[in-house]
């Protein structure tokens, strides 16, 4: 009896270019977006630089990373690494330690003296950046790489913004911050210190600038009405943390109460312990589930002896004590007073209730819209005034360093396009490589490498860095835990399992293609692809 498929051998050229009527779908190669890349507020190509790191090519990994973010050593310390929360590997054992590898690459770059590549040509355009914080410096970096002459105007005496004046040294050593800022200066960016811009239009005209990026940080502490005696010592966390950069450290006393529940409150309470406070107490009006501070920071504070008084609010401050009222959450989760009071001994009270931005520099600027204390911008991050862009704390968004750095990059690309009379068009969005698209049978357990921590005694009494970095062997191991979600790494699985020999190898680094004259659309290649970089699509007959 003749085999059914033999018929196709005798029908001539009529079916030579047809893939077969029995196939309803065909496999295609594609690049899906890894969930870590998708999650990153700075828009880093995380999987791209991990690929180089896992091969031991650390300089190329660093150069791939800084295409998007000029601060890997800083971000490896202060980023809240939401990318790891999205990492598919978490559903196998534990997420890849992306942040720890970034920390290693940043430190290695400082150690080896790696520098940014200079732009090939000058555009002849001048851009003014107001504010030398993470958003302003990120924009300055990207604009300089695009060939523009950038001047950063900074009201303070030093660069870094809230990275310097809001993040304590035990989280971010100042020599690391200075080294990464210096690279941007060496790229050709000019920074003018101790210069406050009082009117942005006048400054733009006086300097002959073609465009402006506003990146003023939120340095004005929010206040709360707390009845206090004349001798009560009530301070704000922003001012206290800022004063830590000077030679004369603040005198807070032995018993310090911090009022608030965010990361700044945690930083302030931990700083108080290091300044010698025997009691450092956070008073917060809700419970831990409602506390905006990150869990790992809360845990570190508790380890260091910081106490937290939940469901409490300060009603009055005196010379050596405060009155606290107990709160209770209603059915909607909002704190309500109970009428129950207690007294806490306190030499000083530090308010950590959030910050506002000084927007006086845009007063009277035509077209500028302000709502809820922030500047409104369009999708290109341009304000209502042509040629003036804004980002970071000044615009509606979550306030953290990573988001600010992403704003700087996005604004720079749109400023560049605007200066050239074009429009920046982002790359088309790819579908995200979710866990169900991976074949994890091929991966073995590989526990996440934990970064070393400074011992508790030194954490309570010094400003030494609390969290250490990985060494080269650990960083290499951690990078190799990446699953390469959504992107082919040429494992040859598809080539090996295809029953029809329809997969063609194109050579190292070039991937594969299908010979559809032989492929019958069985889908085994899709099922066996470890990283989900093949999918079946309807047959185009």
PyMOL commands that set and color helices and strands:
alter all, ss='L'
color gray80, all
select helices_A, chain A and resi 4-9+12-15+35-39+46-54+58-65+72-78+82-86+88-91+98-112+134-145+162-165+174-186+200-207+237-243+263-274+288-290+295-303+360-362+392-394+401-419+435-437+440-442+456-461+472-479+493-497+524-528
alter helices_A, ss='H'
color red, helices_A
select strands_A, chain A and resi 25-29+33-34+126-130+149-153+190-192+211-214+220-221+227-228+234-236+255-259+279-283+307-309+312-317+321-329+335-345+348-351+355-356+370-371+374-375+388-390+432-433+503-505+512-514+534-538
alter strands_A, ss='S'
color yellow, strands_A
deselect
rebuild
show_as cartoon
